[in-house]
Amino acid sequence: MANYIYTVINKEGKQLKGNLEADTKELAELQLRNQELTIVGLSEASVMNQQISFNIGGKPKARDMSVFCRQFVSIVDAGVPVITALNMLGEQTENKMLREAILGCKLSIEKGTTLADAMMDYPKVFDRIFVTMVRAGEESGSLSKSFDRMGVQYEKQHQLNALVRKTSIYPTILILVTIGVVIVMLRVVVPQYKDMLSDLDAELPAITKFVMGLSEGLGDYWMILLGIVVLLIVGIRQMAKGESGAVALSKLQLKIPMLGKLVQKQNSASFTRTLATLLASGIPMIDALNIAGGTLKNLLFVQAVEHARDSVSMGSNLSLPLKESGQFPPLVYQMISIGEDTGNIDGMLDKVADYYDEEVKEATEQLMAMMEPAIIIVLAVVVGTIVLSVIMPMSSMYDALDNV
């Protein structure tokens, strides 16, 4: 698909600008005309234009979606029609992509389309969970409740994202400082002493030779080193696209101390929260498992949910295959088992999700707290090694002069 930038005029005579994806320019034109928009300009976006568009009006964040959902609930519960509510929210929404999606949905509904079907035209804004929830809400007459539950889900996601950003600021600064100090010392400090130390009529210590070698390598082969790093990153990304590579990386994630437990808790929280939201809205278990599994980041957990879905479709309960997978903590399948016995699976899943949300917050804070002293120690060792490599031969030289 190509990305097209358009300028159009809507039925109210207002000029709108934005971008859309289509296989051809003709299909892009058709998509705009179907929304009863008058096309003023339409052209394929260049790489630069796409980047600018992303920076100015990128994909809405979880906070944007949470605010949208909660405002929609407040307006609709006050008796305002859905079309009017969408128009009000679209006009006041700051995020460009979200605003265009909301107003586009309003136009589609005016032509007789359901809200869920209208949302499907904007997959970058309204994901599969959201569309499924809205469809269930429209069919059951509880659209407001569906938006309310999605608002809660987006708010939980926003809180976790905010925590990760907050706790990672200091470690990130330390890492950048460490890299900067190492580069300055190897490229500026060490070369200043290199000629003087090389003139010493004595065998240089091994640590001095090692640091000088690093300094020369950084100066002569820095482009090669940068290329190796880039190739390594690209290689890992390509590896992650294949199933065998993704499985290997997923296993590695879970084996890393502390990080493995955090990944397990994150996937458990995401799975139980999404599944609870879908089941509470009346989505069938098989469909709910399909969607919930698609939200998980670790492939081993995705495979575990797919196996559970297949088992449930053949008549098994949910807790047993989750237990057999060995991926989810005991609390997950134990609470689900209780929910199956009491007929309140979605309620139990909500409780598990709340518990693991808190666990993820604590684990994230602990991981970041441990990273700070570790980075400081690494910085001290690196700087100390470089300083020592300079001091040791000079100290030996002074000792030799004293003995003359």
C-alpha positions as a LaTeX table, in Angstrom:
\begin{tabular}{lrrr}
\hline
Residue & $x$ (\AA) & $y$ (\AA) & $z$ (\AA) \\
\hline
Met1 & 0.00 & 0.00 & 0.00 \\
Ala2 & 1.07 & 3.58 & $-0.70$ \\
Asn3 & 0.54 & 6.62 & 1.50 \\
Tyr4 & $-1.35$ & 9.55 & $-0.08$ \\
Ile5 & $-1.63$ & 13.12 & 1.17 \\
Tyr6 & $-4.98$ & 14.77 & 0.46 \\
Thr7 & $-6.72$ & 18.12 & 0.73 \\
Val8 & $-10.53$ & 17.94 & 0.63 \\
Ile9 & $-13.63$ & 19.98 & 1.38 \\
Asn10 & $-16.43$ & 18.36 & 3.38 \\
Lys11 & $-20.19$ & 18.92 & 3.09 \\
Glu12 & $-20.02$ & 21.84 & 5.53 \\
Gly13 & $-17.52$ & 23.59 & 3.27 \\
Lys14 & $-14.60$ & 23.07 & 5.66 \\
Gln15 & $-11.18$ & 22.27 & 4.21 \\
Leu16 & $-9.49$ & 19.17 & 5.66 \\
Lys17 & $-5.99$ & 17.82 & 5.15 \\
Gly18 & $-4.63$ & 14.42 & 6.00 \\
Asn19 & $-3.23$ & 11.17 & 4.67 \\
Leu20 & $-4.56$ & 7.71 & 3.89 \\
Glu21 & $-3.30$ & 4.36 & 2.65 \\
Ala22 & $-4.49$ & 2.77 & $-0.60$ \\
Asp23 & $-3.14$ & 0.39 & $-3.24$ \\
Thr24 & $-3.55$ & 2.96 & $-6.04$ \\
Lys25 & $-4.36$ & 6.64 & $-6.43$ \\
Glu26 & $-7.70$ & 5.72 & $-8.01$ \\
Leu27 & $-8.68$ & 3.70 & $-4.92$ \\
Ala28 & $-7.61$ & 6.61 & $-2.71$ \\
Glu29 & $-9.88$ & 8.93 & $-4.72$ \\
Leu30 & $-12.75$ & 6.44 & $-4.44$ \\
Gln31 & $-12.28$ & 6.19 & $-0.69$ \\
Leu32 & $-12.51$ & 9.97 & $-0.34$ \\
Arg33 & $-15.50$ & 10.33 & $-2.69$ \\
Asn34 & $-17.36$ & 7.62 & $-0.78$ \\
Gln35 & $-17.15$ & 9.93 & 2.24 \\
Glu36 & $-18.78$ & 12.68 & 0.14 \\
Leu37 & $-15.63$ & 14.78 & 0.16 \\
Thr38 & $-14.62$ & 17.11 & $-2.66$ \\
Ile39 & $-10.99$ & 16.45 & $-3.59$ \\
Val40 & $-8.83$ & 19.56 & $-3.91$ \\
Gly41 & $-5.46$ & 17.81 & $-3.99$ \\
Leu42 & $-4.22$ & 14.21 & $-3.81$ \\
Ser43 & $-0.63$ & 13.04 & $-4.22$ \\
Glu44 & 1.55 & 10.16 & $-3.10$ \\
Ala45 & 3.57 & 11.05 & 0.00 \\
Ser46 & 7.35 & 11.08 & $-0.25$ \\
Val47 & 9.44 & 9.52 & 2.49 \\
Met48 & 10.09 & 13.00 & 3.91 \\
Asn49 & 6.39 & 13.90 & 3.88 \\
Gln50 & 5.49 & 10.64 & 5.59 \\
Gln51 & 8.04 & 11.34 & 8.32 \\
Ile52 & 6.73 & 14.89 & 8.85 \\
Ser53 & 3.17 & 13.63 & 8.93 \\
Phe54 & 4.15 & 11.03 & 11.54 \\
Asn55 & 5.86 & 13.58 & 13.75 \\
Ile56 & 3.09 & 16.16 & 13.64 \\
Gly57 & 0.04 & 13.92 & 13.71 \\
Gly58 & 1.23 & 10.46 & 14.69 \\
Lys59 & $-0.74$ & 7.56 & 16.04 \\
Pro60 & $-2.78$ & 8.62 & 19.09 \\
Lys61 & $-1.34$ & 7.58 & 22.42 \\
Ala62 & $-3.16$ & 5.54 & 25.05 \\
Arg63 & $-3.94$ & 8.74 & 26.95 \\
Asp64 & $-5.62$ & 10.26 & 23.87 \\
Met65 & $-7.77$ & 7.16 & 23.43 \\
Ser66 & $-8.69$ & 7.05 & 27.12 \\
Val67 & $-9.85$ & 10.67 & 27.09 \\
Phe68 & $-11.82$ & 10.08 & 23.89 \\
Cys69 & $-13.60$ & 7.05 & 25.37 \\
Arg70 & $-14.48$ & 8.76 & 28.65 \\
Gln71 & $-15.71$ & 11.92 & 26.94 \\
Phe72 & $-17.82$ & 9.84 & 24.54 \\
Val73 & $-19.43$ & 8.06 & 27.52 \\
Ser74 & $-20.19$ & 11.35 & 29.29 \\
Ile75 & $-21.76$ & 12.92 & 26.19 \\
Val76 & $-23.80$ & 9.90 & 25.09 \\
Asp77 & $-25.03$ & 9.19 & 28.63 \\
Ala78 & $-26.33$ & 12.77 & 28.68 \\
Gly79 & $-28.69$ & 11.85 & 25.83 \\
Val80 & $-26.67$ & 13.29 & 22.93 \\
Pro81 & $-26.92$ & 11.27 & 19.66 \\
Val82 & $-23.79$ & 9.35 & 18.60 \\
Ile83 & $-23.31$ & 11.42 & 15.42 \\
Thr84 & $-23.46$ & 14.68 & 17.36 \\
Ala85 & $-21.12$ & 13.28 & 20.02 \\
Leu86 & $-18.56$ & 12.28 & 17.38 \\
Asn87 & $-18.78$ & 15.70 & 15.75 \\
Met88 & $-18.21$ & 17.44 & 19.11 \\
Leu89 & $-15.27$ & 15.19 & 20.00 \\
Gly90 & $-13.73$ & 15.42 & 16.54 \\
Glu91 & $-13.72$ & 19.20 & 16.58 \\
Gln92 & $-11.98$ & 19.40 & 19.96 \\
Thr93 & $-9.50$ & 16.52 & 19.60 \\
Glu94 & $-5.90$ & 17.72 & 19.26 \\
Asn95 & $-4.34$ & 14.60 & 17.76 \\
Lys96 & $-4.63$ & 14.94 & 13.99 \\
Met97 & $-4.97$ & 11.24 & 13.18 \\
Leu98 & $-7.58$ & 10.66 & 15.88 \\
Arg99 & $-9.53$ & 13.76 & 14.85 \\
Glu100 & $-9.67$ & 12.65 & 11.21 \\
Ala101 & $-10.75$ & 9.15 & 12.26 \\
Ile102 & $-13.55$ & 10.45 & 14.50 \\
Leu103 & $-14.90$ & 12.84 & 11.86 \\
Gly104 & $-14.55$ & 10.14 & 9.20 \\
Cys105 & $-16.61$ & 7.77 & 11.33 \\
Lys106 & $-19.27$ & 10.46 & 11.73 \\
Leu107 & $-19.55$ & 10.85 & 7.96 \\
Ser108 & $-19.80$ & 7.08 & 7.47 \\
Ile109 & $-22.54$ & 6.76 & 10.10 \\
Glu110 & $-24.51$ & 9.54 & 8.38 \\
Lys111 & $-24.50$ & 7.35 & 5.27 \\
Gly112 & $-25.93$ & 4.41 & 7.22 \\
Thr113 & $-22.80$ & 2.55 & 8.30 \\
Thr114 & $-22.52$ & 1.18 & 11.83 \\
Leu115 & $-19.91$ & 2.74 & 14.10 \\
Ala116 & $-17.94$ & $-0.51$ & 14.28 \\
Asp117 & $-17.78$ & $-0.81$ & 10.49 \\
Ala118 & $-16.78$ & 2.85 & 10.21 \\
Met119 & $-13.96$ & 2.31 & 12.71 \\
Met120 & $-12.57$ & $-0.52$ & 10.59 \\
Asp121 & $-11.52$ & 2.07 & 8.00 \\
Tyr122 & $-9.02$ & 3.45 & 10.52 \\
Pro123 & $-7.02$ & 0.42 & 11.80 \\
Lys124 & $-4.12$ & 2.61 & 12.97 \\
Val125 & $-6.46$ & 4.37 & 15.41 \\
Phe126 & $-9.07$ & 1.77 & 16.35 \\
Asp127 & $-7.55$ & $-1.65$ & 16.90 \\
Arg128 & $-9.32$ & $-4.99$ & 16.63 \\
Ile129 & $-10.29$ & $-5.04$ & 20.30 \\
Phe130 & $-11.91$ & $-1.63$ & 20.11 \\
Val131 & $-13.87$ & $-2.49$ & 16.96 \\
Thr132 & $-15.05$ & $-5.80$ & 18.44 \\
Met133 & $-16.13$ & $-4.11$ & 21.67 \\
Val134 & $-18.05$ & $-1.41$ & 19.79 \\
Arg135 & $-19.77$ & $-3.98$ & 17.58 \\
Ala136 & $-20.84$ & $-5.96$ & 20.63 \\
Gly137 & $-22.05$ & $-2.77$ & 22.30 \\
Glu138 & $-24.10$ & $-1.77$ & 19.27 \\
Glu139 & $-25.70$ & $-5.21$ & 19.00 \\
Ser140 & $-26.54$ & $-5.39$ & 22.72 \\
Gly141 & $-27.57$ & $-1.76$ & 23.14 \\
Ser142 & $-24.74$ & $-1.10$ & 25.60 \\
Leu143 & $-22.41$ & 1.03 & 23.48 \\
Ser144 & $-21.66$ & 3.36 & 26.37 \\
Lys145 & $-20.50$ & 0.45 & 28.56 \\
Ser146 & $-18.18$ & $-0.78$ & 25.81 \\
Phe147 & $-16.57$ & 2.66 & 25.54 \\
Asp148 & $-16.30$ & 2.85 & 29.32 \\
Arg149 & $-14.43$ & $-0.47$ & 29.54 \\
Met150 & $-12.12$ & 0.53 & 26.70 \\
Gly151 & $-11.46$ & 3.81 & 28.51 \\
Val152 & $-10.37$ & 1.85 & 31.58 \\
Gln153 & $-8.12$ & $-0.37$ & 29.46 \\
Tyr154 & $-6.47$ & 2.57 & 27.71 \\
Glu155 & $-5.99$ & 4.37 & 31.04 \\
Lys156 & $-4.23$ & 1.32 & 32.52 \\
Gln157 & $-1.98$ & 1.20 & 29.47 \\
His158 & $-1.23$ & 4.92 & 29.77 \\
Gln159 & $-0.32$ & 4.59 & 33.44 \\
Leu160 & 2.14 & 1.79 & 32.70 \\
Asn161 & 3.69 & 3.69 & 29.79 \\
Ala162 & 4.05 & 6.78 & 31.96 \\
Leu163 & 5.72 & 4.74 & 34.71 \\
Val164 & 8.21 & 3.20 & 32.29 \\
Arg165 & 9.08 & 6.64 & 30.86 \\
Lys166 & 9.45 & 8.16 & 34.32 \\
Thr167 & 11.63 & 5.40 & 35.75 \\
Ser168 & 13.80 & 5.06 & 32.64 \\
Ile169 & 14.82 & 8.74 & 32.36 \\
Tyr170 & 17.70 & 8.59 & 34.87 \\
Pro171 & 19.16 & 5.24 & 33.65 \\
Thr172 & 18.98 & 6.53 & 30.07 \\
Ile173 & 20.88 & 9.68 & 31.03 \\
Leu174 & 23.51 & 7.58 & 32.82 \\
Ile175 & 23.95 & 5.35 & 29.78 \\
Leu176 & 24.37 & 8.35 & 27.47 \\
Val177 & 26.85 & 9.94 & 29.90 \\
Thr178 & 28.81 & 6.69 & 30.08 \\
Ile179 & 29.04 & 6.43 & 26.29 \\
Gly180 & 30.00 & 10.11 & 26.01 \\
Val181 & 32.72 & 9.85 & 28.66 \\
Val182 & 34.22 & 6.73 & 27.07 \\
Ile183 & 34.32 & 8.33 & 23.61 \\
Val184 & 35.87 & 11.58 & 24.90 \\
Met185 & 38.53 & 9.78 & 26.92 \\
Leu186 & 39.45 & 7.38 & 24.13 \\
Arg187 & 39.40 & 9.98 & 21.35 \\
Val188 & 40.74 & 13.04 & 23.22 \\
Val189 & 42.47 & 12.17 & 26.49 \\
Val190 & 44.31 & 8.97 & 25.57 \\
Pro191 & 45.78 & 10.27 & 22.26 \\
Gln192 & 47.32 & 13.23 & 24.12 \\
Tyr193 & 49.36 & 10.86 & 26.26 \\
Lys194 & 49.97 & 8.30 & 23.51 \\
Asp195 & 53.14 & 9.83 & 22.02 \\
Met196 & 54.63 & 10.56 & 25.43 \\
Leu197 & 53.99 & 7.05 & 26.68 \\
Ser198 & 55.29 & 5.50 & 23.46 \\
Asp199 & 58.60 & 7.34 & 23.93 \\
Leu200 & 59.16 & 5.70 & 27.29 \\
Asp201 & 62.10 & 3.35 & 27.18 \\
Ala202 & 60.17 & 0.68 & 29.04 \\
Glu203 & 57.65 & $-2.05$ & 28.47 \\
Leu204 & 54.16 & $-0.61$ & 28.74 \\
Pro205 & 51.69 & $-2.39$ & 31.03 \\
Ala206 & 49.16 & $-4.67$ & 29.37 \\
Ile207 & 46.29 & $-2.45$ & 30.45 \\
Thr208 & 47.93 & 0.55 & 28.75 \\
Lys209 & 48.43 & $-1.36$ & 25.50 \\
Phe210 & 44.82 & $-2.50$ & 25.62 \\
Val211 & 43.42 & 1.03 & 26.09 \\
Met212 & 45.70 & 2.45 & 23.37 \\
Gly213 & 44.52 & $-0.29$ & 21.02 \\
Leu214 & 40.90 & 0.64 & 21.76 \\
Ser215 & 41.68 & 4.30 & 21.13 \\
Glu216 & 43.32 & 3.56 & 17.77 \\
Gly217 & 40.51 & 1.21 & 16.79 \\
Leu218 & 37.86 & 3.77 & 17.61 \\
Gly219 & 39.66 & 6.36 & 15.52 \\
Asp220 & 40.56 & 4.20 & 12.50 \\
Tyr221 & 37.64 & 1.78 & 12.33 \\
Trp222 & 34.70 & 3.66 & 13.84 \\
Met223 & 32.68 & 3.40 & 10.61 \\
Ile224 & 33.21 & $-0.35$ & 10.52 \\
Leu225 & 32.20 & $-0.64$ & 14.17 \\
Leu226 & 29.09 & 1.45 & 13.50 \\
Gly227 & 28.27 & $-0.75$ & 10.52 \\
Ile228 & 28.59 & $-3.87$ & 12.66 \\
Val229 & 26.20 & $-2.41$ & 15.24 \\
Val230 & 23.68 & $-1.47$ & 12.55 \\
Leu231 & 23.91 & $-4.91$ & 10.93 \\
Leu232 & 23.45 & $-6.54$ & 14.32 \\
Ile233 & 20.29 & $-4.53$ & 15.00 \\
Val234 & 18.89 & $-5.22$ & 11.52 \\
Gly235 & 19.77 & $-8.92$ & 11.87 \\
Ile236 & 17.94 & $-9.23$ & 15.17 \\
Arg237 & 14.87 & $-7.49$ & 13.72 \\
Gln238 & 14.87 & $-9.78$ & 10.70 \\
Met239 & 15.32 & $-12.76$ & 12.98 \\
Ala240 & 12.31 & $-11.67$ & 15.02 \\
Lys241 & 10.13 & $-11.68$ & 11.89 \\
Gly242 & 10.57 & $-15.43$ & 11.40 \\
Glu243 & 8.76 & $-17.83$ & 13.70 \\
Ser244 & 11.85 & $-19.78$ & 14.78 \\
Gly245 & 13.77 & $-16.56$ & 15.45 \\
Ala246 & 10.85 & $-15.02$ & 17.33 \\
Val247 & 10.54 & $-18.15$ & 19.49 \\
Ala248 & 14.27 & $-18.06$ & 20.27 \\
Leu249 & 14.13 & $-14.37$ & 21.25 \\
Ser250 & 10.99 & $-14.98$ & 23.32 \\
Lys251 & 12.73 & $-17.78$ & 25.22 \\
Leu252 & 15.77 & $-15.57$ & 25.75 \\
Gln253 & 13.54 & $-12.80$ & 27.17 \\
Leu254 & 12.10 & $-15.15$ & 29.77 \\
Lys255 & 15.51 & $-16.49$ & 30.82 \\
Ile256 & 17.06 & $-13.11$ & 31.62 \\
Pro257 & 17.00 & $-12.54$ & 35.41 \\
Met258 & 14.31 & $-10.08$ & 36.56 \\
Leu259 & 13.40 & $-9.20$ & 32.97 \\
Gly260 & 11.91 & $-12.66$ & 32.45 \\
Lys261 & 9.56 & $-12.26$ & 35.43 \\
Leu262 & 8.59 & $-8.79$ & 34.24 \\
Val263 & 7.75 & $-10.10$ & 30.75 \\
Gln264 & 5.65 & $-12.89$ & 32.28 \\
Lys265 & 3.72 & $-10.41$ & 34.44 \\
Gln266 & 3.22 & $-7.98$ & 31.54 \\
Asn267 & 1.79 & $-10.67$ & 29.29 \\
Ser268 & $-0.38$ & $-12.06$ & 32.09 \\
Ala269 & $-1.79$ & $-8.60$ & 32.84 \\
Ser270 & $-2.43$ & $-7.83$ & 29.16 \\
Phe271 & $-4.08$ & $-11.19$ & 28.47 \\
Thr272 & $-6.38$ & $-11.20$ & 31.50 \\
Arg273 & $-7.38$ & $-7.53$ & 31.11 \\
Thr274 & $-8.22$ & $-7.91$ & 27.41 \\
Leu275 & $-10.03$ & $-11.22$ & 27.88 \\
Ala276 & $-12.07$ & $-9.82$ & 30.80 \\
Thr277 & $-13.05$ & $-6.76$ & 28.75 \\
Leu278 & $-14.18$ & $-8.87$ & 25.80 \\
Leu279 & $-16.07$ & $-11.49$ & 27.80 \\
Ala280 & $-17.87$ & $-8.82$ & 29.85 \\
Ser281 & $-19.14$ & $-7.35$ & 26.57 \\
Gly282 & $-20.61$ & $-10.66$ & 25.46 \\
Ile283 & $-17.90$ & $-11.72$ & 23.02 \\
Pro284 & $-17.80$ & $-15.55$ & 22.66 \\
Met285 & $-14.86$ & $-17.24$ & 24.40 \\
Ile286 & $-13.21$ & $-18.50$ & 21.18 \\
Asp287 & $-13.34$ & $-15.08$ & 19.53 \\
Ala288 & $-12.16$ & $-13.41$ & 22.73 \\
Leu289 & $-9.15$ & $-15.75$ & 22.98 \\
Asn290 & $-8.30$ & $-15.05$ & 19.34 \\
Ile291 & $-8.23$ & $-11.32$ & 19.94 \\
Ala292 & $-6.57$ & $-11.44$ & 23.39 \\
Gly293 & $-3.77$ & $-13.65$ & 22.08 \\
Gly294 & $-3.07$ & $-11.15$ & 19.33 \\
Thr295 & $-2.29$ & $-8.42$ & 21.87 \\
Leu296 & 0.60 & $-10.32$ & 23.48 \\
Lys297 & 4.21 & $-9.44$ & 22.69 \\
Asn298 & 5.97 & $-12.69$ & 23.62 \\
Leu299 & 5.43 & $-15.46$ & 21.07 \\
Leu300 & 5.50 & $-18.23$ & 23.69 \\
Phe301 & 2.47 & $-16.66$ & 25.37 \\
Val302 & 0.76 & $-16.24$ & 22.00 \\
Gln303 & 1.25 & $-19.94$ & 21.30 \\
Ala304 & $-0.03$ & $-20.83$ & 24.77 \\
Val305 & $-3.24$ & $-18.86$ & 24.17 \\
Glu306 & $-3.67$ & $-20.39$ & 20.70 \\
His307 & $-3.35$ & $-23.86$ & 22.23 \\
Ala308 & $-5.89$ & $-22.90$ & 24.92 \\
Arg309 & $-8.28$ & $-21.64$ & 22.23 \\
Asp310 & $-8.02$ & $-24.93$ & 20.33 \\
Ser311 & $-8.60$ & $-26.90$ & 23.55 \\
Val312 & $-11.62$ & $-24.81$ & 24.51 \\
Ser313 & $-13.10$ & $-25.25$ & 21.02 \\
Met314 & $-12.94$ & $-29.01$ & 21.61 \\
Gly315 & $-14.77$ & $-28.78$ & 24.93 \\
Ser316 & $-12.02$ & $-28.22$ & 27.48 \\
Asn317 & $-12.19$ & $-25.54$ & 30.14 \\
Leu318 & $-9.76$ & $-22.60$ & 29.86 \\
Ser319 & $-7.74$ & $-23.08$ & 33.03 \\
Leu320 & $-6.37$ & $-26.54$ & 32.15 \\
Pro321 & $-4.54$ & $-25.72$ & 28.87 \\
Leu322 & $-3.20$ & $-22.48$ & 30.39 \\
Lys323 & $-1.76$ & $-24.54$ & 33.25 \\
Glu324 & $-0.29$ & $-27.11$ & 30.86 \\
Ser325 & 1.45 & $-24.41$ & 28.82 \\
Gly326 & 3.75 & $-23.58$ & 31.73 \\
Gln327 & 3.90 & $-19.92$ & 30.69 \\
Phe328 & 1.32 & $-18.29$ & 32.96 \\
Pro329 & 1.80 & $-17.94$ & 36.73 \\
Pro330 & $-0.34$ & $-20.27$ & 38.91 \\
Leu331 & $-2.53$ & $-17.39$ & 40.08 \\
Val332 & $-3.84$ & $-16.88$ & 36.53 \\
Tyr333 & $-5.18$ & $-20.35$ & 35.88 \\
Gln334 & $-6.21$ & $-20.87$ & 39.52 \\
Met335 & $-8.39$ & $-17.75$ & 39.52 \\
Ile336 & $-9.80$ & $-18.68$ & 36.09 \\
Ser337 & $-10.66$ & $-22.13$ & 37.46 \\
Ile338 & $-12.55$ & $-20.50$ & 40.34 \\
Gly339 & $-14.34$ & $-18.27$ & 37.85 \\
Glu340 & $-15.33$ & $-21.29$ & 35.78 \\
Asp341 & $-16.76$ & $-23.01$ & 38.87 \\
Thr342 & $-18.69$ & $-19.91$ & 39.98 \\
Gly343 & $-19.73$ & $-18.70$ & 36.52 \\
Asn344 & $-17.86$ & $-15.40$ & 36.92 \\
Ile345 & $-14.79$ & $-15.73$ & 34.68 \\
Asp346 & $-14.69$ & $-12.10$ & 33.59 \\
Gly347 & $-14.89$ & $-10.90$ & 37.21 \\
Met348 & $-12.00$ & $-13.16$ & 38.23 \\
Leu349 & $-9.98$ & $-12.08$ & 35.21 \\
Asp350 & $-10.47$ & $-8.44$ & 36.21 \\
Lys351 & $-9.11$ & $-9.20$ & 39.68 \\
Val352 & $-6.09$ & $-11.02$ & 38.23 \\
Ala353 & $-5.46$ & $-8.15$ & 35.81 \\
Asp354 & $-5.55$ & $-5.60$ & 38.65 \\
Tyr355 & $-3.11$ & $-7.70$ & 40.65 \\
Tyr356 & $-0.61$ & $-8.09$ & 37.82 \\
Asp357 & $-0.90$ & $-4.44$ & 36.84 \\
Glu358 & 0.44 & $-3.61$ & 40.30 \\
Glu359 & 3.05 & $-6.36$ & 40.02 \\
Val360 & 4.26 & $-4.95$ & 36.70 \\
Lys361 & 4.57 & $-1.47$ & 38.23 \\
Glu362 & 6.60 & $-2.79$ & 41.18 \\
Ala363 & 8.79 & $-5.00$ & 38.98 \\
Thr364 & 9.47 & $-2.12$ & 36.59 \\
Glu365 & 10.47 & 0.19 & 39.43 \\
Gln366 & 12.72 & $-2.49$ & 40.93 \\
Leu367 & 14.39 & $-3.22$ & 37.59 \\
Met368 & 15.09 & 0.46 & 36.92 \\
Ala369 & 16.30 & 0.96 & 40.51 \\
Met370 & 18.81 & $-1.88$ & 40.07 \\
Met371 & 19.98 & $-0.54$ & 36.70 \\
Glu372 & 21.08 & 2.79 & 38.16 \\
Pro373 & 23.86 & 1.47 & 40.46 \\
Ala374 & 24.87 & $-1.10$ & 37.83 \\
Ile375 & 25.38 & 1.62 & 35.22 \\
Ile376 & 27.30 & 3.77 & 37.74 \\
Ile377 & 29.58 & 0.82 & 38.54 \\
Val378 & 30.22 & 0.21 & 34.83 \\
Leu379 & 30.99 & 3.89 & 34.35 \\
Ala380 & 33.42 & 3.85 & 37.29 \\
Val381 & 35.17 & 0.70 & 36.04 \\
Val382 & 35.54 & 2.05 & 32.49 \\
Val383 & 36.83 & 5.46 & 33.55 \\
Gly384 & 39.03 & 3.92 & 36.21 \\
Thr385 & 40.58 & 1.53 & 33.68 \\
Ile386 & 41.40 & 4.35 & 31.29 \\
Val387 & 42.86 & 6.54 & 34.03 \\
Leu388 & 44.87 & 3.63 & 35.39 \\
Ser389 & 46.27 & 2.89 & 31.93 \\
Val390 & 47.72 & 6.39 & 31.84 \\
Ile391 & 48.93 & 6.59 & 35.44 \\
Met392 & 50.70 & 3.22 & 35.63 \\
Pro393 & 53.44 & 3.85 & 33.00 \\
Met394 & 53.95 & 7.42 & 34.22 \\
Ser395 & 54.35 & 6.15 & 37.76 \\
Ser396 & 56.92 & 3.64 & 36.54 \\
Met397 & 58.78 & 6.41 & 34.71 \\
Tyr398 & 58.94 & 8.58 & 37.83 \\
Asp399 & 60.19 & 5.61 & 39.87 \\
Ala400 & 62.92 & 5.02 & 37.30 \\
Leu401 & 64.00 & 8.69 & 37.48 \\
Asp402 & 64.14 & 8.56 & 41.25 \\
Asn403 & 66.48 & 5.58 & 41.07 \\
Val404 & 68.91 & 7.36 & 38.74 \\
\hline
\end{tabular}
